[in-house]
């Protein structure tokens, strides 16, 4: 990637998803907000390149709940090269009005084809 800029697209899924265990979270994906998302690239010792995909997820729902984030790594043409998902708060609910910091970078290996990252809220659950 060298000095190429990583462009961020943020999209929030508007549908409710059924999840294993609990039937459905009382708060859907639209009840969460990605307050910030800052993709970057770092060089580790030995010249190994890695991604940092840091951000903050905020629960704007009136009830404690958790959200799953989906990150799409895209090439120059906007084609998805790879997708990964993660739960920023793990198996914990985020309190109403509270936030959870995340870094989903370790889910991705460096790939020169990757030029952009898009993020969305794909699922919710109350633990």
Secondary structure, 3 states (H helix, E strand, C coil): CCCCCCEEEECCCCCCCCCCCCCCCCCCHHHEEEEEEEEEEEECHHHCEEEEEEEEEEECCCCCEEEEEEEEEECCCCCEEEEEEEECCCCCCECCCCEEEEECHHHCCCCCCCCEEEEEEEEEECC
